[in-house]
Amino acid sequence: LHLGTASGGSAEGEVPLLGSWGVTYPASVQGLMGSCVVVPCTFSYPDSVSASAGIVAIWYRDYNGDKTVVYHSASPGEVDGRFGDRSRLLGDLAAHNCTLLLTDVTPQDSGSYRFRFEIIGGDRWSAAQDVLLSVAGERCRVRASVHPPRIAASEEVSEGAATTLDCSAPYACPLGGAGLRWRGYDARLATVATGMRLDTGGVLLRQSLTTAFSWADHSRKLLCELSLGSRTATRELVLHVRHAPRGITASVQPSARNIRVGDAVSLACAVNSSYPPVSAYRWYKDGAAVGAERLLTLQHVRREDYGRYHCEAENAVGAAAAPALTLFVFCESRG
């Protein structure tokens, strides 16, 4: 079920004031063949009007044309045979709720619908606007008609911080058949909450995933899957987890045990993962700073270059160091 935003019997987007005549529902509703459609609806009338004798609720299709009766609370016999066992009122008229439910909808149900209410022994009122129902279901378009859900999430999340990701879809059938499911997360560390919104402001099926991500989750793909009977549609979210550099290693070329005085030596600092990217590298020899590049090059090694070397990598989140390595420097043997 997918809704546009407008109202019938009142200014666009406005709910009729209590104490005035009015009807409010969405401007448009979209459904899928075989599912159900809910049209949230409310109505109002002046406080001076008594409805103690009751209220009659009537829904029409093509009000300005064939004026087909879709639902009639007082005279079910007037309901067109195509809708007789598929339409009912979900709302409580005493609470000014005229929400309509249509089940097993087909493309033939597409069209304009309008609500009218009659106060027994008093006045009657018809909405000034229609709600347009469009049902997709041609065989060649069944899968294309299922729009992927939407994901609401921050562009970046911080490592270890509780984060909530929302997945929603404008399809909701209270009789079942529509569902959302997150995939790709660690269920041991997460909580999932599912809810449904049905009001004149919109219809929404929603599932929230709350969890904390680690640096290892960076670039992982999460999926939110919408299922409508046998039809499915998915939306993908690529995680961007802010974390300090991880998996720092230092290496030397050539091999640390085959270096002789005068050789050229390169010490490299490698980072397994960093987000945001590394902004600074630092090299230390026996605790003293000796370089600020990822690659530390010693063109002509001396005996004094022997020692313990380690590198650090830093980004906007933090810094991390690699385990130290020992650079051995050998003298040329003399015959």
DRENDO-1510 file (C-alpha; in Angstrom, 1 decimal, always signed):
<recs>
REC; n; res; u; v; w
REC; 1; LEU; +0.0; +0.0; +0.0 .
REC; 2; HIS; +1.5; +3.3; -1.1 .
REC; 3; LEU; +0.0; +6.7; -0.3 .
REC; 4; GLY; +0.3; +10.1; -1.7 .
REC; 5; THR; -0.4; +13.1; +0.5 .
REC; 6; ALA; -3.5; +15.3; +0.3 .
REC; 7; SER; -6.9; +15.4; +1.9 .
REC; 8; GLY; -10.5; +15.2; +0.8 .
REC; 9; GLY; -13.1; +17.7; +2.0 .
REC; 10; SER; -10.4; +20.1; +3.3 .
REC; 11; ALA; -7.4; +22.1; +2.2 .
REC; 12; GLU; -4.5; +20.0; +1.0 .
REC; 13; GLY; -2.6; +18.4; +3.9 .
REC; 14; GLU; -5.0; +19.8; +6.5 .
REC; 15; VAL; -7.2; +17.8; +8.8 .
REC; 16; PRO; -10.7; +19.2; +9.2 .
REC; 17; LEU; -11.1; +21.1; +12.4 .
REC; 18; LEU; -13.2; +19.4; +15.1 .
REC; 19; GLY; -16.6; +21.1; +15.0 .
REC; 20; SER; -16.7; +21.5; +11.2 .
REC; 21; TRP; -17.9; +19.3; +8.3 .
REC; 22; GLY; -15.1; +17.5; +6.7 .
REC; 23; VAL; -13.5; +14.2; +5.5 .
REC; 24; THR; -9.7; +13.5; +5.3 .
REC; 25; TYR; -7.9; +10.7; +3.5 .
REC; 26; PRO; -4.9; +10.4; +1.2 .
REC; 27; ALA; -5.0; +11.7; -2.4 .
REC; 28; SER; -3.8; +8.4; -3.8 .
REC; 29; VAL; -3.4; +4.7; -2.8 .
REC; 30; GLN; -1.5; +2.0; -4.7 .
REC; 31; GLY; -2.0; -1.7; -4.1 .
REC; 32; LEU; -0.8; -5.0; -5.5 .
REC; 33; MET; -3.0; -7.6; -6.9 .
REC; 34; GLY; -4.0; -10.3; -4.3 .
REC; 35; SER; -3.1; -8.1; -1.3 .
REC; 36; CYS; -5.3; -5.8; +0.7 .
REC; 37; VAL; -5.6; -2.0; +0.6 .
REC; 38; VAL; -6.2; +0.3; +3.5 .
REC; 39; VAL; -7.6; +3.8; +3.0 .
REC; 40; PRO; -7.1; +5.7; +6.2 .
REC; 41; CYS; -10.0; +8.1; +6.7 .
REC; 42; THR; -11.4; +10.5; +9.3 .
REC; 43; PHE; -14.5; +12.7; +9.3 .
REC; 44; SER; -15.9; +15.4; +11.5 .
REC; 45; TYR; -19.1; +17.4; +11.9 .
REC; 46; PRO; -20.2; +20.5; +14.0 .
REC; 47; ASP; -20.4; +20.1; +17.8 .
REC; 48; SER; -23.9; +21.4; +17.6 .
REC; 49; VAL; -25.0; +18.3; +15.6 .
REC; 50; SER; -26.3; +15.3; +17.5 .
REC; 51; ALA; -25.5; +11.9; +16.2 .
REC; 52; SER; -27.2; +10.0; +19.0 .
REC; 53; ALA; -29.3; +8.1; +16.5 .
REC; 54; GLY; -26.3; +6.8; +14.7 .
REC; 55; ILE; -24.2; +7.5; +11.6 .
REC; 56; VAL; -24.4; +5.7; +8.2 .
REC; 57; ALA; -21.1; +5.3; +6.4 .
REC; 58; ILE; -20.9; +4.8; +2.6 .
REC; 59; TRP; -18.0; +4.4; +0.3 .
REC; 60; TYR; -18.4; +4.8; -3.4 .
REC; 61; ARG; -16.4; +4.1; -6.5 .
REC; 62; ASP; -16.6; +6.5; -9.4 .
REC; 63; TYR; -18.8; +8.9; -7.4 .
REC; 64; ASN; -19.4; +11.3; -10.4 .
REC; 65; GLY; -20.1; +8.4; -12.8 .
REC; 66; ASP; -21.5; +5.0; -12.1 .
REC; 67; LYS; -21.5; +5.7; -8.3 .
REC; 68; THR; -20.9; +2.1; -7.4 .
REC; 69; VAL; -21.5; +1.3; -3.7 .
REC; 70; VAL; -18.4; -0.2; -2.3 .
REC; 71; TYR; -19.5; -0.3; +1.4 .
REC; 72; HIS; -22.7; +0.7; +3.1 .
REC; 73; SER; -23.0; +0.3; +6.9 .
REC; 74; ALA; -26.8; +0.4; +7.0 .
REC; 75; SER; -27.8; -1.4; +3.8 .
REC; 76; PRO; -25.3; -4.1; +2.9 .
REC; 77; GLY; -27.6; -5.2; +0.1 .
REC; 78; GLU; -26.8; -2.0; -1.8 .
REC; 79; VAL; -23.2; -3.0; -2.1 .
REC; 80; ASP; -22.1; -4.0; -5.6 .
REC; 81; GLY; -21.5; -7.7; -5.9 .
REC; 82; ARG; -17.8; -7.1; -6.8 .
REC; 83; PHE; -17.2; -5.7; -3.4 .
REC; 84; GLY; -19.7; -7.4; -1.1 .
REC; 85; ASP; -17.4; -9.8; +0.7 .
REC; 86; ARG; -14.2; -7.8; +0.1 .
REC; 87; SER; -15.0; -4.4; +1.8 .
REC; 88; ARG; -15.3; -3.5; +5.4 .
REC; 89; LEU; -14.8; -0.6; +7.7 .
REC; 90; LEU; -11.8; -0.8; +10.0 .
REC; 91; GLY; -12.6; +2.4; +11.8 .
REC; 92; ASP; -15.1; +3.1; +14.6 .
REC; 93; LEU; -17.7; +5.6; +13.4 .
REC; 94; ALA; -18.2; +6.8; +17.0 .
REC; 95; ALA; -14.6; +7.8; +17.0 .
REC; 96; HIS; -14.9; +9.6; +13.6 .
REC; 97; ASN; -12.9; +6.9; +11.9 .
REC; 98; CYS; -14.0; +5.9; +8.4 .
REC; 99; THR; -11.0; +3.8; +7.4 .
REC; 100; LEU; -11.8; +1.4; +4.5 .
REC; 101; LEU; -10.3; -2.1; +4.0 .
REC; 102; LEU; -10.4; -3.8; +0.6 .
REC; 103; THR; -9.2; -7.4; +0.3 .
REC; 104; ASP; -8.0; -9.5; -2.6 .
REC; 105; VAL; -7.7; -6.4; -4.8 .
REC; 106; THR; -7.3; -6.6; -8.6 .
REC; 107; PRO; -6.5; -4.1; -11.3 .
REC; 108; GLN; -10.2; -3.9; -12.0 .
REC; 109; ASP; -10.6; -2.2; -8.5 .
REC; 110; SER; -8.5; +0.7; -9.7 .
REC; 111; GLY; -10.4; +4.0; -9.9 .
REC; 112; SER; -11.6; +6.9; -7.8 .
REC; 113; TYR; -13.3; +6.4; -4.4 .
REC; 114; ARG; -15.2; +8.8; -2.2 .
REC; 115; PHE; -16.6; +8.7; +1.3 .
REC; 116; ARG; -20.0; +9.9; +2.4 .
REC; 117; PHE; -21.6; +9.9; +5.9 .
REC; 118; GLU; -25.2; +10.5; +6.9 .
REC; 119; ILE; -26.3; +11.4; +10.4 .
REC; 120; ILE; -29.6; +9.5; +11.0 .
REC; 121; GLY; -32.3; +12.1; +11.3 .
REC; 122; GLY; -29.9; +14.8; +10.4 .
REC; 123; ASP; -27.6; +16.1; +7.7 .
REC; 124; ARG; -25.3; +14.3; +5.4 .
REC; 125; TRP; -21.9; +15.0; +3.9 .
REC; 126; SER; -19.8; +13.8; +1.0 .
REC; 127; ALA; -16.0; +14.4; +0.7 .
REC; 128; ALA; -15.1; +17.1; -1.8 .
REC; 129; GLN; -12.3; +15.0; -3.3 .
REC; 130; ASP; -11.7; +11.4; -4.3 .
REC; 131; VAL; -8.9; +9.1; -3.3 .
REC; 132; LEU; -7.4; +7.4; -6.4 .
REC; 133; LEU; -6.7; +3.7; -6.1 .
REC; 134; SER; -4.3; +2.1; -8.5 .
REC; 135; VAL; -3.7; -1.7; -8.4 .
REC; 136; ALA; -0.9; -3.2; -10.3 .
REC; 137; GLY; -1.0; -6.8; -11.2 .
REC; 138; GLU; -0.5; -7.6; -14.9 .
REC; 139; ARG; +1.6; -10.8; -15.1 .
REC; 140; CYS; +4.4; -9.1; -17.0 .
REC; 141; ARG; +4.7; -6.3; -14.3 .
REC; 142; VAL; +4.1; -8.2; -11.1 .
REC; 143; ARG; +7.8; -8.1; -10.0 .
REC; 144; ALA; +8.4; -4.6; -11.3 .
REC; 145; SER; +5.4; -3.3; -9.3 .
REC; 146; VAL; +7.0; -4.1; -5.9 .
REC; 147; HIS; +9.1; -1.1; -5.1 .
REC; 148; PRO; +12.2; -1.7; -2.9 .
REC; 149; PRO; +11.9; -0.5; +0.7 .
REC; 150; ARG; +13.6; +2.6; +1.9 .
REC; 151; ILE; +16.5; +2.7; +4.4 .
REC; 152; ALA; +17.0; +5.7; +6.7 .
REC; 153; ALA; +20.5; +5.7; +8.2 .
REC; 154; SER; +23.5; +8.0; +8.8 .
REC; 155; GLU; +26.1; +8.0; +6.1 .
REC; 156; GLU; +28.6; +7.0; +8.7 .
REC; 157; VAL; +28.4; +5.2; +12.0 .
REC; 158; SER; +31.0; +5.1; +14.8 .
REC; 159; GLU; +32.6; +1.9; +15.9 .
REC; 160; GLY; +31.1; +0.6; +19.1 .
REC; 161; ALA; +28.3; +3.1; +19.3 .
REC; 162; ALA; +24.7; +2.0; +19.4 .
REC; 163; THR; +23.2; +2.7; +16.0 .
REC; 164; THR; +19.6; +2.4; +14.7 .
REC; 165; LEU; +18.8; +1.7; +11.1 .
REC; 166; ASP; +15.3; +2.1; +9.8 .
REC; 167; CYS; +13.8; +0.2; +6.9 .
REC; 168; SER; +10.3; +1.1; +5.7 .
REC; 169; ALA; +7.9; +0.5; +2.9 .
REC; 170; PRO; +4.6; +2.1; +2.0 .
REC; 171; TYR; +2.9; -1.2; +1.9 .
REC; 172; ALA; +0.8; -2.4; +4.8 .
REC; 173; CYS; -1.9; -5.0; +5.0 .
REC; 174; PRO; -3.1; -5.7; +8.5 .
REC; 175; LEU; -4.3; -9.1; +7.4 .
REC; 176; GLY; -0.7; -10.1; +6.8 .
REC; 177; GLY; +1.2; -10.9; +3.6 .
REC; 178; ALA; +3.5; -8.0; +3.9 .
REC; 179; GLY; +6.8; -8.1; +5.8 .
REC; 180; LEU; +10.2; -6.5; +6.2 .
REC; 181; ARG; +13.4; -8.3; +7.2 .
REC; 182; TRP; +17.0; -7.1; +7.8 .
REC; 183; ARG; +19.7; -9.5; +6.6 .
REC; 184; GLY; +23.4; -9.6; +7.1 .
REC; 185; TYR; +23.7; -8.5; +10.7 .
REC; 186; ASP; +24.8; -10.4; +13.8 .
REC; 187; ALA; +21.6; -11.3; +15.6 .
REC; 188; ARG; +23.5; -11.9; +18.9 .
REC; 189; LEU; +24.3; -8.2; +19.1 .
REC; 190; ALA; +21.2; -6.6; +17.7 .
REC; 191; THR; +17.5; -5.9; +18.6 .
REC; 192; VAL; +14.8; -5.7; +15.9 .
REC; 193; ALA; +11.5; -3.9; +16.3 .
REC; 194; THR; +8.7; -4.0; +13.7 .
REC; 195; GLY; +5.7; -1.7; +13.5 .
REC; 196; MET; +2.9; -0.5; +11.2 .
REC; 197; ARG; +1.5; +3.0; +10.8 .
REC; 198; LEU; -2.0; +3.5; +9.5 .
REC; 199; ASP; -3.4; +7.0; +9.6 .
REC; 200; THR; -4.4; +9.8; +7.2 .
REC; 201; GLY; -0.9; +11.1; +7.2 .
REC; 202; GLY; +0.4; +7.9; +5.6 .
REC; 203; VAL; +0.7; +4.1; +5.7 .
REC; 204; LEU; +4.0; +2.6; +6.6 .
REC; 205; LEU; +5.5; -0.7; +7.5 .
REC; 206; ARG; +8.7; -0.3; +9.4 .
REC; 207; GLN; +11.5; -2.4; +10.9 .
REC; 208; SER; +14.2; -0.9; +13.0 .
REC; 209; LEU; +17.6; -2.6; +13.6 .
REC; 210; THR; +19.6; -1.4; +16.6 .
REC; 211; THR; +23.2; -2.7; +17.1 .
REC; 212; ALA; +26.8; -1.7; +17.4 .
REC; 213; PHE; +29.3; -2.2; +14.6 .
REC; 214; SER; +33.0; -3.0; +14.8 .
REC; 215; TRP; +35.8; -2.0; +12.4 .
REC; 216; ALA; +35.5; -5.4; +10.8 .
REC; 217; ASP; +31.9; -4.4; +9.6 .
REC; 218; HIS; +33.3; -1.6; +7.5 .
REC; 219; SER; +32.2; -2.0; +3.9 .
REC; 220; ARG; +29.8; -4.8; +4.8 .
REC; 221; LYS; +26.5; -4.9; +3.0 .
REC; 222; LEU; +23.2; -5.1; +4.9 .
REC; 223; LEU; +20.0; -5.9; +3.1 .
REC; 224; CYS; +16.4; -5.0; +3.9 .
REC; 225; GLU; +14.0; -7.3; +2.2 .
REC; 226; LEU; +10.3; -6.5; +1.6 .
REC; 227; SER; +8.1; -9.5; +1.0 .
REC; 228; LEU; +4.6; -9.3; -0.4 .
REC; 229; GLY; +3.3; -12.9; -0.8 .
REC; 230; SER; +5.6; -14.6; -3.2 .
REC; 231; ARG; +7.1; -11.2; -4.4 .
REC; 232; THR; +10.2; -9.7; -2.9 .
REC; 233; ALA; +12.3; -6.5; -3.3 .
REC; 234; THR; +15.4; -5.6; -1.5 .
REC; 235; ARG; +17.4; -2.4; -0.7 .
REC; 236; GLU; +21.2; -2.5; +0.0 .
REC; 237; LEU; +23.1; -0.5; +2.6 .
REC; 238; VAL; +26.9; -0.4; +2.5 .
REC; 239; LEU; +28.2; +0.3; +6.0 .
REC; 240; HIS; +30.8; +3.1; +6.6 .
REC; 241; VAL; +32.1; +2.5; +10.1 .
REC; 242; ARG; +34.4; +5.2; +11.5 .
REC; 243; HIS; +37.4; +3.6; +13.2 .
REC; 244; ALA; +41.1; +4.1; +13.9 .
REC; 245; PRO; +43.6; +2.3; +11.8 .
REC; 246; ARG; +43.6; -1.5; +12.4 .
REC; 247; GLY; +45.9; -4.3; +11.5 .
REC; 248; ILE; +49.1; -2.2; +11.3 .
REC; 249; THR; +52.2; -4.2; +10.2 .
REC; 250; ALA; +55.8; -3.2; +9.5 .
REC; 251; SER; +58.1; -4.9; +7.0 .
REC; 252; VAL; +61.6; -4.5; +5.6 .
REC; 253; GLN; +63.2; -5.1; +2.2 .
REC; 254; PRO; +65.5; -6.9; +1.7 .
REC; 255; SER; +65.2; -9.4; +4.4 .
REC; 256; ALA; +66.1; -8.0; +7.8 .
REC; 257; ARG; +68.8; -10.7; +8.3 .
REC; 258; ASN; +70.6; -10.1; +5.0 .
REC; 259; ILE; +71.4; -6.4; +5.2 .
REC; 260; ARG; +74.9; -5.2; +5.0 .
REC; 261; VAL; +76.5; -1.9; +5.5 .
REC; 262; GLY; +76.0; +0.3; +2.4 .
REC; 263; ASP; +72.8; -1.4; +1.3 .
REC; 264; ALA; +69.6; +0.4; +0.4 .
REC; 265; VAL; +66.8; -0.6; +2.8 .
REC; 266; SER; +63.1; +0.2; +2.7 .
REC; 267; LEU; +60.8; -0.2; +5.7 .
REC; 268; ALA; +57.0; -0.2; +4.8 .
REC; 269; CYS; +54.1; +0.5; +7.1 .
REC; 270; ALA; +50.9; -1.3; +6.0 .
REC; 271; VAL; +47.3; -0.8; +7.3 .
REC; 272; ASN; +44.6; -3.4; +7.0 .
REC; 273; SER; +41.7; -1.1; +7.5 .
REC; 274; SER; +41.2; +2.6; +8.2 .
REC; 275; TYR; +38.1; +4.9; +7.9 .
REC; 276; PRO; +38.6; +7.7; +7.3 .
REC; 277; PRO; +41.8; +7.0; +5.4 .
REC; 278; VAL; +45.2; +7.3; +7.1 .
REC; 279; SER; +46.2; +11.0; +7.3 .
REC; 280; ALA; +49.7; +10.5; +8.9 .
REC; 281; TYR; +52.4; +7.9; +9.3 .
REC; 282; ARG; +55.3; +8.0; +11.8 .
REC; 283; TRP; +58.4; +5.9; +12.2 .
REC; 284; TYR; +60.4; +5.4; +15.4 .
REC; 285; LYS; +63.8; +3.8; +16.1 .
REC; 286; ASP; +64.3; +2.7; +19.6 .
REC; 287; GLY; +61.6; +5.2; +20.6 .
REC; 288; ALA; +62.9; +8.2; +18.8 .
REC; 289; ALA; +61.1; +9.7; +15.7 .
REC; 290; VAL; +63.0; +9.0; +12.5 .
REC; 291; GLY; +60.4; +9.5; +9.7 .
REC; 292; ALA; +56.9; +10.7; +8.8 .
REC; 293; GLU; +56.2; +8.6; +5.6 .
REC; 294; ARG; +54.5; +5.3; +4.9 .
REC; 295; LEU; +57.8; +4.1; +3.3 .
REC; 296; LEU; +61.0; +4.8; +5.2 .
REC; 297; THR; +64.0; +4.5; +2.9 .
REC; 298; LEU; +67.6; +4.2; +4.1 .
REC; 299; GLN; +69.8; +4.7; +1.0 .
REC; 300; HIS; +73.2; +3.7; +2.6 .
REC; 301; VAL; +72.8; +1.7; +5.8 .
REC; 302; ARG; +75.3; +2.2; +8.5 .
REC; 303; ARG; +76.1; +0.1; +11.6 .
REC; 304; GLU; +74.4; +2.8; +13.6 .
REC; 305; ASP; +71.1; +2.1; +11.9 .
REC; 306; TYR; +70.8; -1.2; +13.7 .
REC; 307; GLY; +67.9; -1.1; +16.2 .
REC; 308; ARG; +64.2; -1.7; +16.9 .
REC; 309; TYR; +61.8; +0.1; +14.4 .
REC; 310; HIS; +58.0; +0.5; +14.6 .
REC; 311; CYS; +55.5; +2.6; +12.7 .
REC; 312; GLU; +52.3; +4.3; +13.7 .
REC; 313; ALA; +49.3; +5.2; +11.5 .
REC; 314; GLU; +46.8; +7.9; +12.4 .
REC; 315; ASN; +43.4; +9.1; +11.1 .
REC; 316; ALA; +40.8; +11.5; +12.4 .
REC; 317; VAL; +39.5; +8.9; +14.8 .
REC; 318; GLY; +42.7; +7.7; +16.4 .
REC; 319; ALA; +46.1; +6.1; +16.0 .
REC; 320; ALA; +47.6; +2.6; +16.2 .
REC; 321; ALA; +51.1; +1.1; +16.1 .
REC; 322; ALA; +52.6; -2.0; +14.5 .
REC; 323; PRO; +54.7; -4.5; +16.4 .
REC; 324; ALA; +58.4; -3.5; +16.4 .
REC; 325; LEU; +60.9; -5.2; +14.1 .
REC; 326; THR; +64.6; -5.4; +14.5 .
REC; 327; LEU; +66.9; -4.1; +11.7 .
REC; 328; PHE; +70.1; -6.1; +11.7 .
REC; 329; VAL; +73.1; -4.6; +9.9 .
REC; 330; PHE; +76.1; -6.8; +9.0 .
REC; 331; CYS; +79.6; -5.9; +8.0 .
REC; 332; GLU; +81.3; -7.2; +4.9 .
REC; 333; SER; +83.6; -10.0; +5.9 .
REC; 334; ARG; +87.3; -9.5; +5.0 .
REC; 335; GLY; +89.5; -12.3; +3.8 .
</recs>
